[in-house]
Amino acid sequence: MTFDAAMYQFLLRMGDNTLILGHRVSEWCGHAPVLEEDIALANTALDLIGQTQMWLGLAAEIEDKGQSADDLAFLRDAWDFRNLLLCEIPNEDFGRTLMRQFLFDTWHSIQLGHLTKSSDERVAAIAAKASKEAAYHLERSADTVVGLGDGTEESHNRMQAALDYLWPYVGEMFQSDDVDVVLAKAGVAPDPASLREEYDAVLLRVLSEATLTIPDSRFAHKGGRSGAMHTEHLGHLLTQMQWLQRAYPGCQW
Amino acid sequence: MYAQMIKSEATQDDPEQLAAFQARIDAGEKIEPKDWMPEGYRKTLIRQIGQHAHSEIVGQLPEGNWITRAPTLERKAILLAKVQDEAGHGLYLYGAAETLGVSRDELTEMLLDGRMKYSSIFNYPTLNWADIGAVGWLVDGAAIMNQVPLQRTSYGPYSRAMIRICKEESFHQRQGYDAIRRMAEGSDAQKKMAQDALNRLWYPSLMMFGPSDKDSVHSAQSMAWKIKMNTNDELRQKFVDQTVPQAEYLGLTVPDPDLKWNEARGHYDFTDPDWTEFYEVLKGNGPCNTDRLAARNKAWDEGAWVRDGLLAHARKRTARKMAAE
């Protein structure tokens, strides 16, 4: 695998994570349990979409086929998406939404922290901006997970159910492949497997405070970051997200 | 203008106190939460500020309807920022209303059970992407007509909320105009979307100012109290005069065959909206009333466990802290 090919895949992974998760979070608009959460969810989605513009913008530049970040977002089919499966899981209730956010934010903030020291200046510059946002997202999602985990019996049970459901989607974050080998060697990005220890430490601390039990299994669904097999949910998400660009091709919006 | 048909409360206070209060307002002083105020002033403001706050909240729904379908990343980001601002406006306005002795939860309950209203405009659907541009251009444009003068309203917390809101609203209007301009200059299909949006939203936007002055029975007291700064017809005329040249620039046709410039008046003559339709919408018979209120009730009911959980956690934390001290 050439370096540019690996870079392109890596940038799609970063940008598709934020695009797809940003889309999911934005589905809450106007429907949150309390006004402050409407604001916080819109703000999180906005940060994620802003990061998408940067990652996919750089991906398009490296691909060098005259495509834009919008072309990548709106004109690829599901098999070309490289987001973690976790990001495409439907919102279900507020508990699953916030647990998904916490599981992602923990990984994202660790990953971005490493990327600020990337040997690639463009990657480091995007990470410098995004890592501040991710740190704030993590602070908020962790606080909410603790509040709801250690809240009422109902909120506790819902959060435990959310964690149990989402847990098999966590392991994919730490699976390394050829792309990762090339980039780790070049000092562009850390080897995903190397982040697990730090991740588990944050999870253990927050989830213990939340009085939640981490499932005793390391089974992991995979196929999102490689594109080999997404969930059935992604196609529906893309159908909605890409509809205008697909129905009226070539327009300026 | 997100407050319509606000009924001024009759006031039965001591005439001397009332006269002194009116003198403060006439002198341009701001009334602050701890100052004496007539009961009617307080109640009218609660109704008006509450209705404005509710409009910001319900107004998330027609715009949120397009966030997941926005055609570019930039448009999606702009729309998210706008909707986030609007929820924030709701927050400051509820804060301003709370200074008058009513809680946000009480106001929310009154919205959810239909005792309080929100602006009629949000009972119309957003059916194509140009509607999002048109909402910024026309709906925020109409709102600004009323909100700019309200920055000078007599009630301090309301005036200060309005100053913050106006800064953001003018950005909203510009982005809306920019979005619809792009459509009007675009492909035939995009032009069709832009014209369709204007056709559907023109008259509902005119309705936002409320009924004609001759039918608006509550204005005089509110104007004396500087809770209402201009009459409905003045603002509607100003809106038409501002918007028609913009539509012409865009190459769009305002759906009013009798619209014409009146040289003698120095204003456009235009057709009034269908006031029967307006009153039907206020009664709950607009195209989206039932769905909008159902969506807000569902969000509130399904969110109960979240609010209860967070509250229970906050109490446990306080108790643990006290036990440790």
Interface residues (C-beta under 8 A of the other chain):
Chain A: L19 H23 S26 E27 C29 G30 H31 A32 P33 V34 L35 E36 E37 D38 I39 A42 N43 A45 L46 I49 G50 T52 Q53 L56 A69 D70 A73 F74 D93 F94 G95 T144 V146 G147 L148 D150 G151 T152 E154 S155 H156 R158 Q240 M241 W243 L244 Q245 Y248 G250 C251 Q252 W253
Chain B: I57 V58 Q60 L61 E63 G64 I67 T68 R69 A70 P71 T72 L73 E74 R75 K76 A77 L80 A81 V83 Q84 A87 G88 G90 L91 Y94 R104 W129 A179 R182 M183 G186 S187 A189 Q190 A295 K298 A299 W300 E302 G303 A304 W305 V306 R307 D308 G309 L310 L311 A312 H313 A314 K316
